[in-house]
């Protein structure tokens, strides 16, 4: 049985910043990006067996303005194929940690 889910997130991040942080976010996974492409394929494996994949696609970079402050905005789409819930949770925990900003 094939399971497929799609999640979209609007992130206040430029493409260059997203790709700078990407290796940190995906360090535990096999992943591949085509040169000059805004799509990344992440293979999620367990015990040397591929168990599914997540395809990450970036929209065209936009802007969000609040008063005199302008921030870059990118819609990031995660297409999740044949990935167990626990594995998804682990993936997004690592992804969110890599892209977390600020704090206090």
C-alpha positions as protocol buffer text, in pm:
chain_id: "A"
residue {
  index: 1
  type: UNK
  ca { x: 0 y: 0 z: 0 }
}
residue {
  index: 2
  type: UNK
  ca { x: 142 y: 335 z: -104 }
}
residue {
  index: 3
  type: UNK
  ca { x: 84 y: 629 z: 128 }
}
residue {
  index: 4
  type: UNK
  ca { x: 140 y: 985 z: 20 }
}
residue {
  index: 5
  type: UNK
  ca { x: 99 y: 1309 z: 215 }
}
residue {
  index: 6
  type: UNK
  ca { x: 177 y: 1668 z: 130 }
}
residue {
  index: 7
  type: UNK
  ca { x: 264 y: 1939 z: 381 }
}
residue {
  index: 8
  type: UNK
  ca { x: 322 y: 2306 z: 297 }
}
residue {
  index: 9
  type: UNK
  ca { x: 502 y: 2560 z: 513 }
}
residue {
  index: 10
  type: UNK
  ca { x: 554 y: 2930 z: 453 }
}
residue {
  index: 11
  type: UNK
  ca { x: 901 y: 3007 z: 584 }
}
residue {
  index: 12
  type: UNK
  ca { x: 1055 y: 3352 z: 623 }
}
residue {
  index: 13
  type: UNK
  ca { x: 1378 y: 3247 z: 458 }
}
residue {
  index: 14
  type: UNK
  ca { x: 1561 y: 3319 z: 134 }
}
residue {
  index: 15
  type: UNK
  ca { x: 1662 y: 3039 z: -102 }
}
residue {
  index: 16
  type: UNK
  ca { x: 2031 y: 3097 z: -32 }
}
residue {
  index: 17
  type: UNK
  ca { x: 1978 y: 3073 z: 345 }
}
residue {
  index: 18
  type: UNK
  ca { x: 1760 y: 2762 z: 302 }
}
residue {
  index: 19
  type: UNK
  ca { x: 2029 y: 2582 z: 101 }
}
residue {
  index: 20
  type: UNK
  ca { x: 2303 y: 2697 z: 341 }
}
residue {
  index: 21
  type: UNK
  ca { x: 2124 y: 2526 z: 632 }
}
residue {
  index: 22
  type: UNK
  ca { x: 2007 y: 2221 z: 435 }
}
residue {
  index: 23
  type: UNK
  ca { x: 2311 y: 1996 z: 500 }
}
residue {
  index: 24
  type: UNK
  ca { x: 2265 y: 2046 z: 875 }
}
residue {
  index: 25
  type: UNK
  ca { x: 1895 y: 1958 z: 851 }
}
residue {
  index: 26
  type: UNK
  ca { x: 1956 y: 1645 z: 643 }
}
residue {
  index: 27
  type: UNK
  ca { x: 2286 y: 1521 z: 790 }
}
residue {
  index: 28
  type: UNK
  ca { x: 2128 y: 1190 z: 902 }
}
residue {
  index: 29
  type: UNK
  ca { x: 1978 y: 1114 z: 560 }
}
residue {
  index: 30
  type: UNK
  ca { x: 2074 y: 1035 z: 202 }
}
residue {
  index: 31
  type: UNK
  ca { x: 1968 y: 1326 z: -14 }
}
residue {
  index: 32
  type: UNK
  ca { x: 2021 y: 1465 z: -359 }
}
residue {
  index: 33
  type: UNK
  ca { x: 1970 y: 1799 z: -527 }
}
residue {
  index: 34
  type: UNK
  ca { x: 2007 y: 1868 z: -895 }
}
residue {
  index: 35
  type: UNK
  ca { x: 2229 y: 2167 z: -975 }
}
residue {
  index: 36
  type: UNK
  ca { x: 2033 y: 2495 z: -987 }
}
residue {
  index: 37
  type: UNK
  ca { x: 1713 y: 2312 z: -889 }
}
residue {
  index: 38
  type: UNK
  ca { x: 1474 y: 2402 z: -610 }
}
residue {
  index: 39
  type: UNK
  ca { x: 1372 y: 2040 z: -548 }
}
residue {
  index: 40
  type: UNK
  ca { x: 1549 y: 1798 z: -313 }
}
residue {
  index: 41
  type: UNK
  ca { x: 1485 y: 1424 z: -276 }
}
residue {
  index: 42
  type: UNK
  ca { x: 1549 y: 1276 z: 69 }
}
residue {
  index: 43
  type: UNK
  ca { x: 1565 y: 897 z: 106 }
}
residue {
  index: 44
  type: UNK
  ca { x: 1456 y: 773 z: 446 }
}
residue {
  index: 45
  type: UNK
  ca { x: 1600 y: 432 z: 524 }
}
residue {
  index: 46
  type: UNK
  ca { x: 1590 y: 193 z: 816 }
}
residue {
  index: 47
  type: UNK
  ca { x: 1832 y: -96 z: 859 }
}
residue {
  index: 48
  type: UNK
  ca { x: 1985 y: -52 z: 510 }
}
residue {
  index: 49
  type: UNK
  ca { x: 1644 y: -68 z: 343 }
}
residue {
  index: 50
  type: UNK
  ca { x: 1479 y: 231 z: 179 }
}
residue {
  index: 51
  type: UNK
  ca { x: 1149 y: 288 z: 355 }
}
residue {
  index: 52
  type: UNK
  ca { x: 1029 y: 595 z: 171 }
}
residue {
  index: 53
  type: UNK
  ca { x: 1118 y: 942 z: 55 }
}
residue {
  index: 54
  type: UNK
  ca { x: 1039 y: 1305 z: 111 }
}
residue {
  index: 55
  type: UNK
  ca { x: 1061 y: 1543 z: -183 }
}
residue {
  index: 56
  type: UNK
  ca { x: 1117 y: 1903 z: -76 }
}
residue {
  index: 57
  type: UNK
  ca { x: 1020 y: 2171 z: -328 }
}
residue {
  index: 58
  type: UNK
  ca { x: 1067 y: 2546 z: -291 }
}
residue {
  index: 59
  type: UNK
  ca { x: 840 y: 2806 z: -445 }
}
residue {
  index: 60
  type: UNK
  ca { x: 968 y: 3120 z: -609 }
}
residue {
  index: 61
  type: UNK
  ca { x: 1101 y: 3350 z: -336 }
}
residue {
  index: 62
  type: UNK
  ca { x: 864 y: 3628 z: -236 }
}
residue {
  index: 63
  type: UNK
  ca { x: 858 y: 3908 z: 19 }
}
residue {
  index: 64
  type: UNK
  ca { x: 654 y: 3988 z: 329 }
}
residue {
  index: 65
  type: UNK
  ca { x: 648 y: 4350 z: 443 }
}
residue {
  index: 66
  type: UNK
  ca { x: 548 y: 4481 z: 785 }
}
residue {
  index: 67
  type: UNK
  ca { x: 588 y: 4858 z: 798 }
}
residue {
  index: 68
  type: UNK
  ca { x: 947 y: 4929 z: 696 }
}
residue {
  index: 69
  type: UNK
  ca { x: 1060 y: 4568 z: 755 }
}
residue {
  index: 70
  type: UNK
  ca { x: 1076 y: 4338 z: 451 }
}
residue {
  index: 71
  type: UNK
  ca { x: 1143 y: 3966 z: 493 }
}
residue {
  index: 72
  type: UNK
  ca { x: 1202 y: 3697 z: 230 }
}
residue {
  index: 73
  type: UNK
  ca { x: 929 y: 3431 z: 213 }
}
residue {
  index: 74
  type: UNK
  ca { x: 946 y: 3087 z: 54 }
}
residue {
  index: 75
  type: UNK
  ca { x: 669 y: 2828 z: 47 }
}
residue {
  index: 76
  type: UNK
  ca { x: 827 y: 2488 z: 115 }
}
residue {
  index: 77
  type: UNK
  ca { x: 632 y: 2179 z: 9 }
}
residue {
  index: 78
  type: UNK
  ca { x: 711 y: 1836 z: 153 }
}
residue {
  index: 79
  type: UNK
  ca { x: 576 y: 1546 z: -54 }
}
residue {
  index: 80
  type: UNK
  ca { x: 597 y: 1243 z: 176 }
}
residue {
  index: 81
  type: UNK
  ca { x: 586 y: 896 z: 17 }
}
residue {
  index: 82
  type: UNK
  ca { x: 575 y: 568 z: 212 }
}
residue {
  index: 83
  type: UNK
  ca { x: 721 y: 709 z: 535 }
}
residue {
  index: 84
  type: UNK
  ca { x: 609 y: 579 z: 876 }
}
residue {
  index: 85
  type: UNK
  ca { x: 469 y: 835 z: 1123 }
}
residue {
  index: 86
  type: UNK
  ca { x: 761 y: 791 z: 1368 }
}
residue {
  index: 87
  type: UNK
  ca { x: 1014 y: 842 z: 1086 }
}
residue {
  index: 88
  type: UNK
  ca { x: 827 y: 1155 z: 971 }
}
residue {
  index: 89
  type: UNK
  ca { x: 830 y: 1290 z: 1326 }
}
residue {
  index: 90
  type: UNK
  ca { x: 1205 y: 1228 z: 1356 }
}
residue {
  index: 91
  type: UNK
  ca { x: 1266 y: 1395 z: 1019 }
}
residue {
  index: 92
  type: UNK
  ca { x: 1065 y: 1708 z: 1102 }
}
residue {
  index: 93
  type: UNK
  ca { x: 1221 y: 1734 z: 1448 }
}
residue {
  index: 94
  type: UNK
  ca { x: 1569 y: 1745 z: 1290 }
}
residue {
  index: 95
  type: UNK
  ca { x: 1450 y: 1978 z: 1011 }
}
residue {
  index: 96
  type: UNK
  ca { x: 1285 y: 2220 z: 1255 }
}
residue {
  index: 97
  type: UNK
  ca { x: 1590 y: 2221 z: 1481 }
}
residue {
  index: 98
  type: UNK
  ca { x: 1820 y: 2312 z: 1189 }
}
residue {
  index: 99
  type: UNK
  ca { x: 1596 y: 2601 z: 1079 }
}
residue {
  index: 100
  type: UNK
  ca { x: 1505 y: 2731 z: 1425 }
}
residue {
  index: 101
  type: UNK
  ca { x: 1594 y: 3095 z: 1480 }
}
residue {
  index: 102
  type: UNK
  ca { x: 1616 y: 3315 z: 1782 }
}
residue {
  index: 103
  type: UNK
  ca { x: 1480 y: 3184 z: 2105 }
}
residue {
  index: 104
  type: UNK
  ca { x: 1513 y: 3332 z: 2440 }
}
